[in-house]
Amino acid sequence: MPALPILYSFRRCPYAIRARLAVLQAGVAVELREVDLRCKPTELLACSRAATVPVLDLGGGQVLTQSLDIARWALTQHDPDGWLIRGDAARDSLLVSTTDGEFKHWLDRTKYAERFPEQRAEVYRAAAERCLIEPLDAALRATGHLGDNGYNWADAAIFPFVRQFAAIDADAWTAAPWMATRRWLDRWLGSPLFATCMVKLPVWQAGAPGPRWPG
């Protein structure tokens, strides 16, 4: 039996959550290695000099080190609900690019405002909302998702970062005018796909196989 692709992951990392959601949606099996980012295994370092997660080792020297590339690889293997073809491609690509760029910049400053005393956390929060949450909310108002008739790859790619943003200040999130985005986030948080994605696994030990995932 050929070896499974090896996915190095960290349960709470939004980039890793993005990759795992796509792998689950595609229904492809991997060997999942949960890593401790404070003590990165040599096998991960050998695959990726940056040693960030997620990393997918496909074997034969083929390694994917970007979450979107891993998601695309998985959905190219099998895309049962058409995640790659649903939605407005230009709009969705812009929203995901904003998520990974400008929004992540302001998200980090909102979450760790004490490290960036140049402005108050409220200023950082407002900037994050302007660049992503506002256009995302407008896009979600019609159908509740970014796909034409269901979720697509961009929904899954953006969700882990909005989840992180909403958790910084739950009261501020509830009071904000982003009703469509709040409903969208709540559906994701309550979905079986996300529940399976977030099952806690022990940290992988070198020399032992990681579990087949999903099991």
C-alpha positions in Angstrom: 0.0 0.0 0.0 1.5 3.4 -0.9 2.3 5.8 1.9 -0.2 8.5 2.6 0.7 12.1 2.1 1.9 13.6 5.4 0.2 16.7 6.7 2.0 18.6 9.5 -0.5 20.7 11.4 -1.2 22.6 14.6 -4.8 22.4 15.8 -5.4 26.1 16.5 -3.5 27.7 13.6 -6.0 29.3 11.2 -3.8 28.4 8.2 -3.8 24.8 9.3 -7.5 24.8 10.0 -8.0 26.1 6.4 -6.0 23.2 5.0 -7.7 20.6 7.2 -11.2 21.8 6.2 -10.3 21.4 2.5 -8.8 17.9 3.1 -12.0 16.9 5.0 -14.3 18.3 2.3 -12.3 16.5 -0.4 -12.4 13.2 1.6 -8.8 12.5 0.9 -6.8 10.6 3.5 -3.5 11.9 4.9 -1.2 11.0 7.8 -1.8 13.8 10.2 1.1 14.9 12.4 0.1 17.3 15.1 3.2 19.3 16.0 4.3 21.3 19.0 5.5 24.6 17.5 7.8 25.2 20.5 9.7 22.0 19.7 9.5 21.5 15.9 10.3 18.0 14.8 13.4 17.5 12.5 11.1 15.9 9.9 9.2 19.1 9.6 12.4 21.2 9.4 13.6 18.9 6.6 10.5 19.5 4.6 10.3 23.2 5.1 13.0 25.6 6.1 10.4 28.0 7.5 8.9 25.2 9.5 5.5 26.9 9.7 2.3 24.9 9.4 0.6 23.5 7.5 3.1 21.5 5.4 2.0 18.7 3.1 4.7 16.2 2.2 3.5 14.3 -0.9 6.6 12.2 -1.2 9.2 12.1 -3.9 10.5 15.5 -2.8 7.1 17.2 -3.5 6.2 19.5 -0.6 3.4 22.1 -0.3 4.1 24.8 2.3 1.2 27.2 1.7 -2.3 26.5 3.1 -4.1 27.6 -0.1 -1.9 25.3 -2.2 -2.8 22.4 0.1 -6.5 23.2 -0.1 -6.3 23.4 -3.8 -4.4 20.1 -4.0 -7.0 18.4 -1.9 -10.0 19.8 -3.8 -8.4 18.9 -7.1 -8.3 15.3 -6.0 -12.0 15.3 -5.2 -14.5 18.2 -5.1 -17.9 16.7 -4.3 -19.7 20.0 -3.8 -17.9 22.0 -6.4 -16.1 24.3 -4.0 -13.5 25.2 -6.6 -16.1 26.3 -9.2 -18.8 28.0 -7.1 -19.0 31.7 -6.6 -17.5 34.8 -8.1 -13.9 33.9 -8.8 -12.5 37.5 -8.9 -14.4 38.7 -5.8 -13.5 35.6 -3.8 -9.8 35.7 -4.8 -9.8 39.4 -3.6 -11.4 38.6 -0.3 -9.0 35.7 0.4 -6.0 37.9 -0.6 -7.2 40.6 1.7 -7.7 38.0 4.5 -4.1 36.9 4.2 -2.7 40.3 3.7 -4.2 43.5 5.1 -6.8 41.8 7.4 -4.1 39.5 9.0 -2.1 42.7 9.6 -4.9 44.4 11.5 -6.1 41.1 13.1 -2.7 40.7 14.8 -2.7 44.3 16.0 -6.2 43.9 17.4 -5.4 40.7 19.2 -2.0 41.8 20.5 -2.7 45.5 20.9 -0.3 45.8 23.8 2.6 45.0 21.4 1.5 47.9 19.2 0.9 50.8 21.5 0.9 53.3 18.6 -2.9 53.0 18.4 -5.7 51.8 20.6 -7.1 48.3 19.9 -10.4 49.9 18.7 -8.5 51.7 15.9 -7.0 48.4 14.8 -10.4 46.7 15.0 -12.0 49.3 12.9 -9.3 48.9 10.2 -9.8 45.2 10.2 -13.5 45.6 9.8 -13.2 48.1 7.0 -10.8 46.0 4.9 -12.5 42.6 5.1 -15.6 42.3 7.4 -17.5 45.1 5.6 -17.1 43.7 2.0 -17.5 40.1 3.3 -20.8 41.0 5.0 -22.0 42.7 1.8 -21.1 39.5 -0.2 -22.9 37.2 2.3 -26.2 39.1 2.5 -27.8 37.6 -0.6 -27.3 33.8 0.1 -25.3 33.5 3.4 -22.3 32.1 1.7 -19.8 32.9 -1.1 -20.8 30.1 -3.4 -23.7 30.4 -5.7 -25.8 27.8 -3.8 -23.5 26.8 -0.9 -20.1 27.2 0.6 -17.0 27.3 -1.6 -13.3 27.3 -1.1 -13.2 31.0 -0.2 -15.7 30.5 2.6 -13.5 27.9 4.1 -10.3 29.9 3.6 -11.7 33.1 5.3 -13.6 31.5 8.1 -10.7 30.5 10.5 -9.5 34.1 10.5 -12.9 35.7 11.1 -13.3 33.1 13.9 -10.1 34.4 15.5 -11.1 38.0 15.0 -14.6 37.5 16.6 -13.1 35.7 19.6 -10.9 38.7 20.6 -13.8 40.7 22.0 -17.1 38.8 21.9 -19.1 41.7 23.2 -17.7 44.0 20.4 -18.4 41.3 17.8 -22.0 40.9 19.0 -22.6 44.6 19.0 -21.1 45.2 15.5 -23.5 45.6 12.6 -22.2 42.5 10.7 -25.4 40.4 10.9 -24.8 38.3 7.8 -21.2 37.6 8.8 -22.2 36.6 12.3 -24.8 34.2 11.0 -22.3 32.8 8.6 -19.7 32.4 11.3 -22.2 30.7 13.7 -23.1 28.2 10.9 -19.5 27.3 10.4 -18.8 27.0 14.1 -21.8 24.6 14.4 -21.0 22.5 11.4 -20.0 18.8 11.5 -17.1 19.7 9.2 -15.6 22.1 11.7 -16.2 19.8 14.6 -14.3 17.0 12.9 -11.6 19.4 11.9 -11.0 20.4 15.5 -10.8 17.0 17.1 -7.9 17.1 19.5 -5.0 14.7 18.7 -1.9 14.0 20.7 1.4 15.6 19.6 3.1 13.4 17.0 6.2 11.6 18.3 9.1 11.0 15.9 9.5 7.4 14.8 5.9 6.6 15.2 3.3 6.9 12.4 0.7 9.6 12.7 -2.9 8.6 12.6 -4.7 8.2 9.2 -6.9 11.2 9.0 -9.8 11.5 8.8 -10.1 8.2 10.6 
